Amino acid sequence: MPEREPNEDTYSPRAVLLGLAVILLLVLGCLYLFYALSDMSHREDCMMQGRSNCAPVEAATPGGS
């Protein structure tokens, strides 16, 4: 039985996992950037309306001081 030649179209599992890790990091970075820019945009809109208290409102805890 002849030996099989390595198929040049296949990738090693390590390369596939590395590629998936890079893609996951890019997606998480893009999500962080999206939410950070969105928050900044909401604050700028608030300030452009002339408001002086544009900080996010914190919920009061029941029974708190």
mmCIF file as Biopython writes it, N, C-alpha, C and O atoms, coordinates in Angstrom:
data_model
#
loop_
_atom_site.group_PDB
_atom_site.id
_atom_site.type_symbol
_atom_site.label_atom_id
_atom_site.label_alt_id
_atom_site.label_comp_id
_atom_site.label_asym_id
_atom_site.label_entity_id
_atom_site.label_seq_id
_atom_site.pdbx_PDB_ins_code
_atom_site.Cartn_x
_atom_site.Cartn_y
_atom_site.Cartn_z
_atom_site.occupancy
_atom_site.B_iso_or_equiv
_atom_site.auth_seq_id
_atom_site.auth_asym_id
_atom_site.pdbx_PDB_model_num
ATOM 1   N N  . MET A ? 1  ? 0.840   -1.165 0.000  1.0 0.0 1  A 1 
ATOM 2   C CA . MET A ? 1  ? 0.000   0.000  0.000  1.0 0.0 1  A 1 
ATOM 3   C C  . MET A ? 1  ? 0.902   1.251  0.000  1.0 0.0 1  A 1 
ATOM 4   O O  . MET A ? 1  ? 1.772   1.375  0.862  1.0 0.0 1  A 1 
ATOM 5   N N  . PRO A ? 2  ? 0.706   2.177  -0.954 1.0 0.0 2  A 1 
ATOM 6   C CA . PRO A ? 2  ? 1.560   3.365  -1.030 1.0 0.0 2  A 1 
ATOM 7   C C  . PRO A ? 2  ? 1.257   4.329  0.127  1.0 0.0 2  A 1 
ATOM 8   O O  . PRO A ? 2  ? 0.134   4.382  0.629  1.0 0.0 2  A 1 
ATOM 9   N N  . GLU A ? 3  ? 2.275   5.084  0.535  1.0 0.0 3  A 1 
ATOM 10  C CA . GLU A ? 3  ? 2.074   6.079  1.596  1.0 0.0 3  A 1 
ATOM 11  C C  . GLU A ? 3  ? 1.261   7.239  1.044  1.0 0.0 3  A 1 
ATOM 12  O O  . GLU A ? 3  ? 1.373   7.621  -0.121 1.0 0.0 3  A 1 
ATOM 13  N N  . ARG A ? 4  ? 0.440   7.781  1.932  1.0 0.0 4  A 1 
ATOM 14  C CA . ARG A ? 4  ? -0.377  8.933  1.518  1.0 0.0 4  A 1 
ATOM 15  C C  . ARG A ? 4  ? 0.464   10.198 1.553  1.0 0.0 4  A 1 
ATOM 16  O O  . ARG A ? 4  ? 1.240   10.428 2.480  1.0 0.0 4  A 1 
ATOM 17  N N  . GLU A ? 5  ? 0.290   10.999 0.535  1.0 0.0 5  A 1 
ATOM 18  C CA . GLU A ? 5  ? 0.985   12.286 0.505  1.0 0.0 5  A 1 
ATOM 19  C C  . GLU A ? 5  ? 0.210   13.273 1.376  1.0 0.0 5  A 1 
ATOM 20  O O  . GLU A ? 5  ? -1.020  13.237 1.400  1.0 0.0 5  A 1 
ATOM 21  N N  . PRO A ? 6  ? 0.902   14.143 2.082  1.0 0.0 6  A 1 
ATOM 22  C CA . PRO A ? 6  ? 0.179   15.134 2.895  1.0 0.0 6  A 1 
ATOM 23  C C  . PRO A ? 6  ? -0.626  16.061 1.993  1.0 0.0 6  A 1 
ATOM 24  O O  . PRO A ? 6  ? -0.147  16.541 0.965  1.0 0.0 6  A 1 
ATOM 25  N N  . ASN A ? 7  ? -1.826  16.287 2.402  1.0 0.0 7  A 1 
ATOM 26  C CA . ASN A ? 7  ? -2.713  17.165 1.652  1.0 0.0 7  A 1 
ATOM 27  C C  . ASN A ? 7  ? -2.364  18.613 1.987  1.0 0.0 7  A 1 
ATOM 28  O O  . ASN A ? 7  ? -2.390  19.012 3.151  1.0 0.0 7  A 1 
ATOM 29  N N  . GLU A ? 8  ? -2.045  19.379 0.981  1.0 0.0 8  A 1 
ATOM 30  C CA . GLU A ? 8  ? -1.645  20.762 1.204  1.0 0.0 8  A 1 
ATOM 31  C C  . GLU A ? 8  ? -2.832  21.666 1.491  1.0 0.0 8  A 1 
ATOM 32  O O  . GLU A ? 8  ? -2.631  22.821 1.867  1.0 0.0 8  A 1 
ATOM 33  N N  . ASP A ? 9  ? -4.062  21.187 1.330  1.0 0.0 9  A 1 
ATOM 34  C CA . ASP A ? 9  ? -5.244  22.005 1.553  1.0 0.0 9  A 1 
ATOM 35  C C  . ASP A ? 9  ? -5.701  21.993 3.013  1.0 0.0 9  A 1 
ATOM 36  O O  . ASP A ? 9  ? -6.596  22.756 3.378  1.0 0.0 9  A 1 
ATOM 37  N N  . THR A ? 10 ? -5.112  21.153 3.845  1.0 0.0 10 A 1 
ATOM 38  C CA . THR A ? 10 ? -5.541  21.087 5.235  1.0 0.0 10 A 1 
ATOM 39  C C  . THR A ? 10 ? -4.633  21.946 6.112  1.0 0.0 10 A 1 
ATOM 40  O O  . THR A ? 10 ? -3.462  22.163 5.801  1.0 0.0 10 A 1 
ATOM 41  N N  . TYR A ? 11 ? -5.200  22.425 7.210  1.0 0.0 11 A 1 
ATOM 42  C CA . TYR A ? 11 ? -4.466  23.246 8.164  1.0 0.0 11 A 1 
ATOM 43  C C  . TYR A ? 11 ? -4.326  22.481 9.462  1.0 0.0 11 A 1 
ATOM 44  O O  . TYR A ? 11 ? -5.160  21.635 9.784  1.0 0.0 11 A 1 
ATOM 45  N N  . SER A ? 12 ? -3.288  22.772 10.198 1.0 0.0 12 A 1 
ATOM 46  C CA . SER A ? 12 ? -3.074  22.097 11.472 1.0 0.0 12 A 1 
ATOM 47  C C  . SER A ? 12 ? -4.105  22.599 12.477 1.0 0.0 12 A 1 
ATOM 48  O O  . SER A ? 12 ? -4.543  23.746 12.390 1.0 0.0 12 A 1 
ATOM 49  N N  . PRO A ? 13 ? -4.496  21.760 13.425 1.0 0.0 13 A 1 
ATOM 50  C CA . PRO A ? 13 ? -5.469  22.189 14.449 1.0 0.0 13 A 1 
ATOM 51  C C  . PRO A ? 13 ? -4.971  23.400 15.241 1.0 0.0 13 A 1 
ATOM 52  O O  . PRO A ? 13 ? -5.772  24.237 15.657 1.0 0.0 13 A 1 
ATOM 53  N N  . ARG A ? 14 ? -3.669  23.498 15.451 1.0 0.0 14 A 1 
ATOM 54  C CA . ARG A ? 14 ? -3.124  24.638 16.191 1.0 0.0 14 A 1 
ATOM 55  C C  . ARG A ? 14 ? -3.364  25.941 15.417 1.0 0.0 14 A 1 
ATOM 56  O O  . ARG A ? 14 ? -3.709  26.960 16.016 1.0 0.0 14 A 1 
ATOM 57  N N  . ALA A ? 15 ? -3.185  25.913 14.111 1.0 0.0 15 A 1 
ATOM 58  C CA . ALA A ? 15 ? -3.401  27.111 13.299 1.0 0.0 15 A 1 
ATOM 59  C C  . ALA A ? 15 ? -4.871  27.506 13.292 1.0 0.0 15 A 1 
ATOM 60  O O  . ALA A ? 15 ? -5.197  28.693 13.312 1.0 0.0 15 A 1 
ATOM 61  N N  . VAL A ? 16 ? -5.756  26.521 13.263 1.0 0.0 16 A 1 
ATOM 62  C CA . VAL A ? 16 ? -7.196  26.803 13.278 1.0 0.0 16 A 1 
ATOM 63  C C  . VAL A ? 16 ? -7.593  27.436 14.606 1.0 0.0 16 A 1 
ATOM 64  O O  . VAL A ? 16 ? -8.340  28.415 14.624 1.0 0.0 16 A 1 
ATOM 65  N N  . LEU A ? 17 ? -7.104  26.891 15.715 1.0 0.0 17 A 1 
ATOM 66  C CA . LEU A ? 17 ? -7.428  27.452 17.026 1.0 0.0 17 A 1 
ATOM 67  C C  . LEU A ? 17 ? -6.854  28.853 17.188 1.0 0.0 17 A 1 
ATOM 68  O O  . LEU A ? 17 ? -7.504  29.724 17.764 1.0 0.0 17 A 1 
ATOM 69  N N  . LEU A ? 18 ? -5.660  29.077 16.693 1.0 0.0 18 A 1 
ATOM 70  C CA . LEU A ? 18 ? -5.065  30.404 16.758 1.0 0.0 18 A 1 
ATOM 71  C C  . LEU A ? 18 ? -5.890  31.409 15.948 1.0 0.0 18 A 1 
ATOM 72  O O  . LEU A ? 18 ? -6.104  32.539 16.387 1.0 0.0 18 A 1 
ATOM 73  N N  . GLY A ? 19 ? -6.344  30.996 14.779 1.0 0.0 19 A 1 
ATOM 74  C CA . GLY A ? 19 ? -7.182  31.864 13.960 1.0 0.0 19 A 1 
ATOM 75  C C  . GLY A ? 19 ? -8.498  32.188 14.636 1.0 0.0 19 A 1 
ATOM 76  O O  . GLY A ? 19 ? -8.955  33.330 14.596 1.0 0.0 19 A 1 
ATOM 77  N N  . LEU A ? 20 ? -9.111  31.193 15.256 1.0 0.0 20 A 1 
ATOM 78  C CA . LEU A ? 20 ? -10.369 31.434 15.973 1.0 0.0 20 A 1 
ATOM 79  C C  . LEU A ? 20 ? -10.162 32.357 17.164 1.0 0.0 20 A 1 
ATOM 80  O O  . LEU A ? 20 ? -11.014 33.197 17.450 1.0 0.0 20 A 1 
ATOM 81  N N  . ALA A ? 21 ? -9.035  32.210 17.866 1.0 0.0 21 A 1 
ATOM 82  C CA . ALA A ? 21 ? -8.747  33.080 19.006 1.0 0.0 21 A 1 
ATOM 83  C C  . ALA A ? 21 ? -8.569  34.531 18.551 1.0 0.0 21 A 1 
ATOM 84  O O  . ALA A ? 21 ? -9.047  35.454 19.212 1.0 0.0 21 A 1 
ATOM 85  N N  . VAL A ? 22 ? -7.891  34.728 17.438 1.0 0.0 22 A 1 
ATOM 86  C CA . VAL A ? 22 ? -7.692  36.077 16.914 1.0 0.0 22 A 1 
ATOM 87  C C  . VAL A ? 22 ? -9.034  36.692 16.512 1.0 0.0 22 A 1 
ATOM 88  O O  . VAL A ? 22 ? -9.290  37.863 16.795 1.0 0.0 22 A 1 
ATOM 89  N N  . ILE A ? 23 ? -9.878  35.919 15.863 1.0 0.0 23 A 1 
ATOM 90  C CA . ILE A ? 23 ? -11.192 36.420 15.458 1.0 0.0 23 A 1 
ATOM 91  C C  . ILE A ? 23 ? -12.030 36.767 16.685 1.0 0.0 23 A 1 
ATOM 92  O O  . ILE A ? 23 ? -12.712 37.791 16.697 1.0 0.0 23 A 1 
ATOM 93  N N  . LEU A ? 24 ? -11.986 35.926 17.713 1.0 0.0 24 A 1 
ATOM 94  C CA . LEU A ? 24 ? -12.743 36.189 18.937 1.0 0.0 24 A 1 
ATOM 95  C C  . LEU A ? 24 ? -12.258 37.472 19.599 1.0 0.0 24 A 1 
ATOM 96  O O  . LEU A ? 24 ? -13.073 38.272 20.057 1.0 0.0 24 A 1 
ATOM 97  N N  . LEU A ? 25 ? -10.948 37.682 19.658 1.0 0.0 25 A 1 
ATOM 98  C CA . LEU A ? 25 ? -10.419 38.915 20.242 1.0 0.0 25 A 1 
ATOM 99  C C  . LEU A ? 25 ? -10.840 40.149 19.439 1.0 0.0 25 A 1 
ATOM 100 O O  . LEU A ? 25 ? -11.152 41.193 20.014 1.0 0.0 25 A 1 
ATOM 101 N N  . LEU A ? 26 ? -10.848 40.025 18.126 1.0 0.0 26 A 1 
ATOM 102 C CA . LEU A ? 26 ? -11.289 41.147 17.291 1.0 0.0 26 A 1 
ATOM 103 C C  . LEU A ? 26 ? -12.762 41.471 17.528 1.0 0.0 26 A 1 
ATOM 104 O O  . LEU A ? 26 ? -13.133 42.641 17.616 1.0 0.0 26 A 1 
ATOM 105 N N  . VAL A ? 27 ? -13.596 40.447 17.631 1.0 0.0 27 A 1 
ATOM 106 C CA . VAL A ? 27 ? -15.028 40.672 17.870 1.0 0.0 27 A 1 
ATOM 107 C C  . VAL A ? 27 ? -15.240 41.323 19.233 1.0 0.0 27 A 1 
ATOM 108 O O  . VAL A ? 27 ? -16.014 42.274 19.345 1.0 0.0 27 A 1 
ATOM 109 N N  . LEU A ? 28 ? -14.562 40.826 20.273 1.0 0.0 28 A 1 
ATOM 110 C CA . LEU A ? 28 ? -14.709 41.406 21.606 1.0 0.0 28 A 1 
ATOM 111 C C  . LEU A ? 28 ? -14.196 42.845 21.640 1.0 0.0 28 A 1 
ATOM 112 O O  . LEU A ? 28 ? -14.796 43.701 22.290 1.0 0.0 28 A 1 
ATOM 113 N N  . GLY A ? 29 ? -13.106 43.112 20.955 1.0 0.0 29 A 1 
ATOM 114 C CA . GLY A ? 29 ? -12.585 44.476 20.879 1.0 0.0 29 A 1 
ATOM 115 C C  . GLY A ? 29 ? -13.549 45.413 20.173 1.0 0.0 29 A 1 
ATOM 116 O O  . GLY A ? 29 ? -13.729 46.556 20.594 1.0 0.0 29 A 1 
ATOM 117 N N  . CYS A ? 30 ? -14.162 44.941 19.113 1.0 0.0 30 A 1 
ATOM 118 C CA . CYS A ? 30 ? -15.137 45.765 18.386 1.0 0.0 30 A 1 
ATOM 119 C C  . CYS A ? 30 ? -16.374 46.036 19.237 1.0 0.0 30 A 1 
ATOM 120 O O  . CYS A ? 30 ? -16.909 47.144 19.209 1.0 0.0 30 A 1 
ATOM 121 N N  . LEU A ? 31 ? -16.834 45.044 19.990 1.0 0.0 31 A 1 
ATOM 122 C CA . LEU A ? 31 ? -17.983 45.253 20.877 1.0 0.0 31 A 1 
ATOM 123 C C  . LEU A ? 31 ? -17.665 46.272 21.958 1.0 0.0 31 A 1 
ATOM 124 O O  . LEU A ? 31 ? -18.482 47.146 22.248 1.0 0.0 31 A 1 
ATOM 125 N N  . TYR A ? 32 ? -16.479 46.168 22.559 1.0 0.0 32 A 1 
ATOM 126 C CA . TYR A ? 32 ? -16.081 47.138 23.581 1.0 0.0 32 A 1 
ATOM 127 C C  . TYR A ? 32 ? -16.046 48.547 22.981 1.0 0.0 32 A 1 
ATOM 128 O O  . TYR A ? 32 ? -16.561 49.494 23.575 1.0 0.0 32 A 1 
ATOM 129 N N  . LEU A ? 33 ? -15.445 48.673 21.816 1.0 0.0 33 A 1 
ATOM 130 C CA . LEU A ? 33 ? -15.353 49.972 21.162 1.0 0.0 33 A 1 
ATOM 131 C C  . LEU A ? 33 ? -16.738 50.524 20.836 1.0 0.0 33 A 1 
ATOM 132 O O  . LEU A ? 33 ? -16.984 51.718 21.010 1.0 0.0 33 A 1 
ATOM 133 N N  . PHE A ? 34 ? -17.639 49.669 20.368 1.0 0.0 34 A 1 
ATOM 134 C CA . PHE A ? 34 ? -18.997 50.094 20.044 1.0 0.0 34 A 1 
ATOM 135 C C  . PHE A ? 34 ? -19.702 50.657 21.273 1.0 0.0 34 A 1 
ATOM 136 O O  . PHE A ? 34 ? -20.297 51.733 21.208 1.0 0.0 34 A 1 
ATOM 137 N N  . TYR A ? 35 ? -19.639 49.937 22.398 1.0 0.0 35 A 1 
ATOM 138 C CA . TYR A ? 35 ? -20.328 50.389 23.606 1.0 0.0 35 A 1 
ATOM 139 C C  . TYR A ? 35 ? -19.668 51.635 24.196 1.0 0.0 35 A 1 
ATOM 140 O O  . TYR A ? 35 ? -20.365 52.504 24.719 1.0 0.0 35 A 1 
ATOM 141 N N  . ALA A ? 36 ? -18.356 51.739 24.126 1.0 0.0 36 A 1 
ATOM 142 C CA . ALA A ? 36 ? -17.676 52.923 24.634 1.0 0.0 36 A 1 
ATOM 143 C C  . ALA A ? 36 ? -18.043 54.157 23.813 1.0 0.0 36 A 1 
ATOM 144 O O  . ALA A ? 36 ? -18.314 55.220 24.371 1.0 0.0 36 A 1 
ATOM 145 N N  . LEU A ? 37 ? -18.050 54.016 22.495 1.0 0.0 37 A 1 
ATOM 146 C CA . LEU A ? 37 ? -18.410 55.149 21.636 1.0 0.0 37 A 1 
ATOM 147 C C  . LEU A ? 37 ? -19.884 55.515 21.784 1.0 0.0 37 A 1 
ATOM 148 O O  . LEU A ? 37 ? -20.238 56.693 21.727 1.0 0.0 37 A 1 
ATOM 149 N N  . SER A ? 38 ? -20.738 54.525 21.972 1.0 0.0 38 A 1 
ATOM 150 C CA . SER A ? 38 ? -22.160 54.782 22.166 1.0 0.0 38 A 1 
ATOM 151 C C  . SER A ? 38 ? -22.387 55.561 23.458 1.0 0.0 38 A 1 
ATOM 152 O O  . SER A ? 38 ? -23.168 56.512 23.477 1.0 0.0 38 A 1 
ATOM 153 N N  . ASP A ? 39 ? -21.716 55.168 24.534 1.0 0.0 39 A 1 
ATOM 154 C CA . ASP A ? 39 ? -21.844 55.867 25.812 1.0 0.0 39 A 1 
ATOM 155 C C  . ASP A ? 39 ? -21.346 57.299 25.691 1.0 0.0 39 A 1 
ATOM 156 O O  . ASP A ? 39 ? -21.971 58.223 26.212 1.0 0.0 39 A 1 
ATOM 157 N N  . MET A ? 40 ? -20.228 57.485 25.008 1.0 0.0 40 A 1 
ATOM 158 C CA . MET A ? 40 ? -19.691 58.823 24.823 1.0 0.0 40 A 1 
ATOM 159 C C  . MET A ? 40 ? -20.650 59.682 24.000 1.0 0.0 40 A 1 
ATOM 160 O O  . MET A ? 40 ? -20.814 60.870 24.277 1.0 0.0 40 A 1 
ATOM 161 N N  . SER A ? 41 ? -21.270 59.095 23.007 1.0 0.0 41 A 1 
ATOM 162 C CA . SER A ? 41 ? -22.217 59.827 22.166 1.0 0.0 41 A 1 
ATOM 163 C C  . SER A ? 41 ? -23.428 60.281 22.974 1.0 0.0 41 A 1 
ATOM 164 O O  . SER A ? 41 ? -23.903 61.404 22.803 1.0 0.0 41 A 1 
ATOM 165 N N  . HIS A ? 42 ? -23.934 59.409 23.860 1.0 0.0 42 A 1 
ATOM 166 C CA . HIS A ? 42 ? -25.084 59.784 24.691 1.0 0.0 42 A 1 
ATOM 167 C C  . HIS A ? 42 ? -24.716 60.932 25.637 1.0 0.0 42 A 1 
ATOM 168 O O  . HIS A ? 42 ? -25.526 61.832 25.863 1.0 0.0 42 A 1 
ATOM 169 N N  . ARG A ? 43 ? -23.507 60.904 26.188 1.0 0.0 43 A 1 
ATOM 170 C CA . ARG A ? 43 ? -23.082 61.994 27.078 1.0 0.0 43 A 1 
ATOM 171 C C  . ARG A ? 43 ? -22.941 63.306 26.304 1.0 0.0 43 A 1 
ATOM 172 O O  . ARG A ? 43 ? -23.346 64.363 26.788 1.0 0.0 43 A 1 
ATOM 173 N N  . GLU A ? 44 ? -22.361 63.234 25.096 1.0 0.0 44 A 1 
ATOM 174 C CA . GLU A ? 44 ? -22.210 64.447 24.295 1.0 0.0 44 A 1 
ATOM 175 C C  . GLU A ? 44 ? -23.567 65.016 23.911 1.0 0.0 44 A 1 
ATOM 176 O O  . GLU A ? 44 ? -23.746 66.233 23.921 1.0 0.0 44 A 1 
ATOM 177 N N  . ASP A ? 45 ? -24.525 64.161 23.572 1.0 0.0 45 A 1 
ATOM 178 C CA . ASP A ? 45 ? -25.877 64.639 23.253 1.0 0.0 45 A 1 
ATOM 179 C C  . ASP A ? 45 ? -26.492 65.346 24.447 1.0 0.0 45 A 1 
ATOM 180 O O  . ASP A ? 45 ? -27.143 66.381 24.302 1.0 0.0 45 A 1 
ATOM 181 N N  . CYS A ? 46 ? -26.280 64.781 25.633 1.0 0.0 46 A 1 
ATOM 182 C CA . CYS A ? 46 ? -26.812 65.377 26.852 1.0 0.0 46 A 1 
ATOM 183 C C  . CYS A ? 46 ? -26.196 66.756 27.089 1.0 0.0 46 A 1 
ATOM 184 O O  . CYS A ? 46 ? -26.901 67.715 27.403 1.0 0.0 46 A 1 
ATOM 185 N N  . MET A ? 47 ? -24.865 66.842 26.935 1.0 0.0 47 A 1 
ATOM 186 C CA . MET A ? 47 ? -24.185 68.126 27.160 1.0 0.0 47 A 1 
ATOM 187 C C  . MET A ? 47 ? -24.576 69.166 26.119 1.0 0.0 47 A 1 
ATOM 188 O O  . MET A ? 47 ? -24.669 70.353 26.429 1.0 0.0 47 A 1 
ATOM 189 N N  . MET A ? 48 ? -24.805 68.726 24.885 1.0 0.0 48 A 1 
ATOM 190 C CA . MET A ? 48 ? -25.187 69.669 23.829 1.0 0.0 48 A 1 
ATOM 191 C C  . MET A ? 48 ? -26.580 70.233 24.055 1.0 0.0 48 A 1 
ATOM 192 O O  . MET A ? 48 ? -26.916 71.287 23.514 1.0 0.0 48 A 1 
ATOM 193 N N  . GLN A ? 49 ? -27.394 69.545 24.847 1.0 0.0 49 A 1 
ATOM 194 C CA . GLN A ? 49 ? -28.723 70.056 25.181 1.0 0.0 49 A 1 
ATOM 195 C C  . GLN A ? 49 ? -28.667 71.063 26.332 1.0 0.0 49 A 1 
ATOM 196 O O  . GLN A ? 49 ? -29.688 71.635 26.712 1.0 0.0 49 A 1 
ATOM 197 N N  . GLY A ? 50 ? -27.486 71.272 26.877 1.0 0.0 50 A 1 
ATOM 198 C CA . GLY A ? 50 ? -27.314 72.268 27.923 1.0 0.0 50 A 1 
ATOM 199 C C  . GLY A ? 50 ? -27.527 71.717 29.318 1.0 0.0 50 A 1 
ATOM 200 O O  . GLY A ? 50 ? -27.606 72.493 30.271 1.0 0.0 50 A 1 
ATOM 201 N N  . ARG A ? 51 ? -27.621 70.437 29.468 1.0 0.0 51 A 1 
ATOM 202 C CA . ARG A ? 51 ? -27.815 69.857 30.792 1.0 0.0 51 A 1 
ATOM 203 C C  . ARG A ? 51 ? -26.492 69.894 31.558 1.0 0.0 51 A 1 
ATOM 204 O O  . ARG A ? 51 ? -25.413 69.836 30.969 1.0 0.0 51 A 1 
ATOM 205 N N  . SER A ? 52 ? -26.603 69.990 32.877 1.0 0.0 52 A 1 
ATOM 206 C CA . SER A ? 52 ? -25.385 70.028 33.687 1.0 0.0 52 A 1 
ATOM 207 C C  . SER A ? 52 ? -25.124 68.699 34.390 1.0 0.0 52 A 1 
ATOM 208 O O  . SER A ? 52 ? -24.005 68.460 34.843 1.0 0.0 52 A 1 
ATOM 209 N N  . ASN A ? 53 ? -26.121 67.839 34.490 1.0 0.0 53 A 1 
ATOM 210 C CA . ASN A ? 53 ? -25.951 66.556 35.166 1.0 0.0 53 A 1 
ATOM 211 C C  . ASN A ? 53 ? -26.167 65.438 34.156 1.0 0.0 53 A 1 
ATOM 212 O O  . ASN A ? 53 ? -27.276 64.921 34.027 1.0 0.0 53 A 1 
ATOM 213 N N  . CYS A ? 54 ? -25.125 65.071 33.450 1.0 0.0 54 A 1 
ATOM 214 C CA . CYS A ? 54 ? -25.234 64.046 32.403 1.0 0.0 54 A 1 
ATOM 215 C C  . CYS A ? 54 ? -24.691 62.702 32.837 1.0 0.0 54 A 1 
ATOM 216 O O  . CYS A ? 54 ? -24.582 61.790 32.018 1.0 0.0 54 A 1 
ATOM 217 N N  . ALA A ? 55 ? -24.346 62.557 34.115 1.0 0.0 55 A 1 
ATOM 218 C CA . ALA A ? 55 ? -23.839 61.297 34.608 1.0 0.0 55 A 1 
ATOM 219 C C  . ALA A ? 55 ? -24.969 60.280 34.669 1.0 0.0 55 A 1 
ATOM 220 O O  . ALA A ? 55 ? -26.120 60.661 34.880 1.0 0.0 55 A 1 
ATOM 221 N N  . PRO A ? 56 ? -24.674 59.001 34.489 1.0 0.0 56 A 1 
ATOM 222 C CA . PRO A ? 56 ? -25.727 57.988 34.589 1.0 0.0 56 A 1 
ATOM 223 C C  . PRO A ? 56 ? -26.333 57.969 35.984 1.0 0.0 56 A 1 
ATOM 224 O O  . PRO A ? 56 ? -25.630 58.139 36.980 1.0 0.0 56 A 1 
ATOM 225 N N  . VAL A ? 57 ? -27.623 57.763 36.045 1.0 0.0 57 A 1 
ATOM 226 C CA . VAL A ? 57 ? -28.333 57.730 37.316 1.0 0.0 57 A 1 
ATOM 227 C C  . VAL A ? 57 ? -28.151 56.365 37.945 1.0 0.0 57 A 1 
ATOM 228 O O  . VAL A ? 57 ? -28.385 55.340 37.305 1.0 0.0 57 A 1 
ATOM 229 N N  . GLU A ? 58 ? -27.729 56.354 39.209 1.0 0.0 58 A 1 
ATOM 230 C CA . GLU A ? 58 ? -27.563 55.094 39.917 1.0 0.0 58 A 1 
ATOM 231 C C  . GLU A ? 58 ? -28.846 54.779 40.661 1.0 0.0 58 A 1 
ATOM 232 O O  . GLU A ? 58 ? -29.459 55.665 41.257 1.0 0.0 58 A 1 
ATOM 233 N N  . ALA A ? 59 ? -29.253 53.516 40.628 1.0 0.0 59 A 1 
ATOM 234 C CA . ALA A ? 59 ? -30.472 53.099 41.309 1.0 0.0 59 A 1 
ATOM 235 C C  . ALA A ? 59 ? -30.245 53.117 42.811 1.0 0.0 59 A 1 
ATOM 236 O O  . ALA A ? 59 ? -29.193 52.702 43.298 1.0 0.0 59 A 1 
ATOM 237 N N  . ALA A ? 60 ? -31.241 53.603 43.537 1.0 0.0 60 A 1 
ATOM 238 C CA . ALA A ? 60 ? -31.162 53.634 44.994 1.0 0.0 60 A 1 
ATOM 239 C C  . ALA A ? 60 ? -31.394 52.237 45.544 1.0 0.0 60 A 1 
ATOM 240 O O  . ALA A ? 60 ? -32.243 51.491 45.056 1.0 0.0 60 A 1 
ATOM 241 N N  . THR A ? 61 ? -30.623 51.898 46.568 1.0 0.0 61 A 1 
ATOM 242 C CA . THR A ? 61 ? -30.807 50.578 47.190 1.0 0.0 61 A 1 
ATOM 243 C C  . THR A ? 61 ? -31.880 50.678 48.259 1.0 0.0 61 A 1 
ATOM 244 O O  . THR A ? 61 ? -31.894 51.641 49.026 1.0 0.0 61 A 1 
ATOM 245 N N  . PRO A ? 62 ? -32.771 49.714 48.328 1.0 0.0 62 A 1 
ATOM 246 C CA . PRO A ? 62 ? -33.815 49.758 49.357 1.0 0.0 62 A 1 
ATOM 247 C C  . PRO A ? 62 ? -33.202 49.622 50.747 1.0 0.0 62 A 1 
ATOM 248 O O  . PRO A ? 62 ? -32.362 48.754 50.986 1.0 0.0 62 A 1 
ATOM 249 N N  . GLY A ? 63 ? -33.628 50.484 51.650 1.0 0.0 63 A 1 
ATOM 250 C CA . GLY A ? 63 ? -33.134 50.426 53.016 1.0 0.0 63 A 1 
ATOM 251 C C  . GLY A ? 63 ? -31.762 51.042 53.170 1.0 0.0 63 A 1 
ATOM 252 O O  . GLY A ? 63 ? -31.181 50.990 54.254 1.0 0.0 63 A 1 
ATOM 253 N N  . GLY A ? 64 ? -31.236 51.621 52.115 1.0 0.0 64 A 1 
ATOM 254 C CA . GLY A ? 64 ? -29.913 52.238 52.167 1.0 0.0 64 A 1 
ATOM 255 C C  . GLY A ? 64 ? -29.997 53.635 52.726 1.0 0.0 64 A 1 
ATOM 256 O O  . GLY A ? 64 ? -31.087 54.178 52.901 1.0 0.0 64 A 1 
ATOM 257 N N  . SER A ? 65 ? -28.838 54.224 53.009 1.0 0.0 65 A 1 
ATOM 258 C CA . SER A ? 65 ? -28.849 55.561 53.577 1.0 0.0 65 A 1 
ATOM 259 C C  . SER A ? 65 ? -28.759 56.614 52.511 1.0 0.0 65 A 1 
ATOM 260 O O  . SER A ? 65 ? -28.755 57.806 52.819 1.0 0.0 65 A 1 
#
